[in-house]
Amino acid sequence: MRSRYTAYVLGNVDYLLQSHHSSTRPIREREEIVIWAKSVTWLRLEVLKKSEPLKNEGFVTFKAFFLENGQQQVIYEISRFVKENGHWTYIDGE
């Protein structure tokens, strides 16, 4: 989770796509991801909870704070990660 947050801060879309599960990878949204990630000012990441991985699945609850148009915003998500080809990948969140 921390590495994906850092990739958003740096606008590293290659890493974001690589660390995203192949079944839900947003390849068509590549440019939109870069534009949005660079249009905001990232403030901090708070990892609130992480589950012990069961088999090949784990969950991370986090808040990511950022400024957009001068307003502080927050993303709150419970992210699901699964192993794909021996690496943890983001598959979805709620």
C-alpha contacts under 8 A as a table, 3 or more apart, distances in Angstrom:
res1	aa1	res2	aa2	distance
1	M	4	R	5.20
1	M	5	Y	6.25
1	M	60	V	7.30
2	R	5	Y	5.08
2	R	6	T	6.20
2	R	45	L	7.68
3	S	6	T	5.05
3	S	7	A	6.19
4	R	7	A	4.92
4	R	8	Y	6.36
4	R	15	Y	7.55
4	R	16	L	6.16
4	R	19	S	7.59
5	Y	8	Y	5.12
5	Y	9	V	6.34
5	Y	45	L	7.24
5	Y	64	A	7.89
6	T	9	V	4.95
6	T	10	L	6.18
7	A	10	L	5.10
7	A	11	G	5.72
7	A	12	N	4.74
7	A	13	V	6.95
7	A	15	Y	6.51
7	A	16	L	6.36
8	Y	11	G	4.90
8	Y	12	N	6.27
8	Y	13	V	7.43
8	Y	16	L	7.52
8	Y	37	A	5.58
8	Y	38	K	7.92
9	V	12	N	7.81
9	V	37	A	6.73
9	V	38	K	7.43
9	V	41	T	7.87
9	V	42	W	6.00
10	L	38	K	7.71
11	G	34	V	5.62
11	G	37	A	5.75
11	G	38	K	5.98
12	N	15	Y	5.66
12	N	16	L	6.53
12	N	34	V	7.59
13	V	16	L	4.86
13	V	17	L	6.09
13	V	30	R	6.84
13	V	33	I	7.06
13	V	34	V	6.19
14	D	17	L	5.35
14	D	18	Q	6.09
15	Y	18	Q	4.94
15	Y	19	S	5.94
16	L	19	S	5.33
16	L	20	H	6.23
17	L	20	H	5.09
17	L	25	R	6.22
17	L	26	P	7.13
17	L	27	I	7.08
18	Q	21	H	7.77
19	S	88	W	7.29
19	S	89	T	4.90
19	S	90	Y	6.28
20	H	24	T	7.11
20	H	25	R	5.43
20	H	89	T	5.00
20	H	90	Y	4.68
20	H	91	I	6.12
21	H	24	T	5.74
21	H	25	R	5.74
21	H	82	V	7.59
21	H	84	E	6.96
21	H	89	T	5.07
21	H	90	Y	5.58
21	H	91	I	5.03
22	S	25	R	5.09
23	S	91	I	7.58
24	T	91	I	6.14
24	T	92	D	7.54
25	R	91	I	7.90
26	P	29	E	5.44
26	P	30	R	6.79
27	I	30	R	5.42
28	R	31	E	7.89
29	E	32	E	5.24
29	E	33	I	6.11
30	R	33	I	5.31
30	R	34	V	6.54
31	E	34	V	5.17
31	E	35	I	6.16
32	E	35	I	5.12
32	E	36	W	6.07
33	I	36	W	5.31
33	I	37	A	5.95
34	V	37	A	5.21
34	V	38	K	6.10
35	I	38	K	5.41
35	I	39	S	6.06
36	W	39	S	5.00
36	W	40	V	6.71
37	A	40	V	5.99
38	K	41	T	7.48
39	S	68	E	7.38
40	V	66	F	6.41
40	V	67	L	5.61
40	V	68	E	5.03
40	V	69	N	7.70
41	T	66	F	5.36
41	T	67	L	4.98
41	T	68	E	6.78
42	W	64	A	7.88
42	W	65	F	6.30
42	W	66	F	4.27
42	W	67	L	6.47
43	L	64	A	7.65
43	L	65	F	5.30
43	L	66	F	4.97
43	L	67	L	7.23
44	R	64	A	5.95
44	R	65	F	5.34
44	R	66	F	7.18
45	L	62	F	7.12
45	L	63	K	5.87
45	L	64	A	4.53
45	L	65	F	6.36
46	E	62	F	5.54
46	E	63	K	5.14
46	E	64	A	6.37
47	V	50	K	7.50
47	V	60	V	7.18
47	V	61	T	6.11
47	V	62	F	4.37
47	V	63	K	6.54
48	L	60	V	7.64
48	L	61	T	5.38
48	L	62	F	5.16
48	L	63	K	7.34
49	K	60	V	5.77
49	K	61	T	4.98
49	K	62	F	6.98
50	K	58	G	7.62
50	K	59	F	5.74
50	K	60	V	4.36
50	K	61	T	6.22
51	S	58	G	5.91
51	S	59	F	5.37
51	S	60	V	6.51
52	E	58	G	6.46
52	E	59	F	7.93
53	P	56	N	6.58
53	P	57	E	5.43
53	P	58	G	4.31
53	P	59	F	7.42
54	L	57	E	5.44
54	L	58	G	6.36
56	N	82	V	5.37
56	N	83	K	5.23
57	E	80	R	7.13
57	E	81	F	5.69
57	E	82	V	4.44
57	E	83	K	6.71
58	G	80	R	5.91
58	G	81	F	5.23
58	G	82	V	6.44
59	F	78	I	6.50
59	F	79	S	5.49
59	F	80	R	4.66
59	F	81	F	6.07
60	V	78	I	5.59
60	V	79	S	5.19
60	V	80	R	6.71
60	V	81	F	7.95
61	T	76	Y	7.50
61	T	77	E	5.71
61	T	78	I	4.26
61	T	79	S	6.22
62	F	75	I	7.88
62	F	76	Y	5.81
62	F	77	E	5.69
62	F	78	I	6.60
62	F	79	S	7.95
63	K	74	V	6.30
63	K	75	I	5.40
63	K	76	Y	4.55
63	K	77	E	6.69
64	A	74	V	5.49
64	A	75	I	5.10
64	A	76	Y	6.74
65	F	72	Q	6.99
65	F	73	Q	5.81
65	F	74	V	4.49
65	F	75	I	6.56
66	F	72	Q	5.71
66	F	73	Q	5.38
66	F	74	V	6.31
67	L	70	G	5.76
67	L	71	Q	5.31
67	L	72	Q	4.44
67	L	73	Q	5.90
68	E	71	Q	5.31
68	E	72	Q	6.43
68	E	73	Q	6.83
77	E	93	G	6.11
77	E	94	E	5.51
78	I	93	G	5.36
78	I	94	E	5.38
79	S	90	Y	7.12
79	S	91	I	7.73
79	S	92	D	5.94
79	S	93	G	4.13
79	S	94	E	6.63
80	R	90	Y	6.11
80	R	91	I	5.83
80	R	92	D	5.41
80	R	93	G	5.66
81	F	88	W	6.13
81	F	89	T	5.28
81	F	90	Y	4.48
81	F	91	I	5.57
81	F	92	D	7.36
82	V	88	W	5.50
82	V	89	T	5.47
82	V	90	Y	6.62
82	V	91	I	6.66
83	K	86	G	5.74
83	K	87	H	5.12
83	K	88	W	4.37
83	K	89	T	5.92
84	E	87	H	5.36
84	E	88	W	6.35
84	E	89	T	6.53
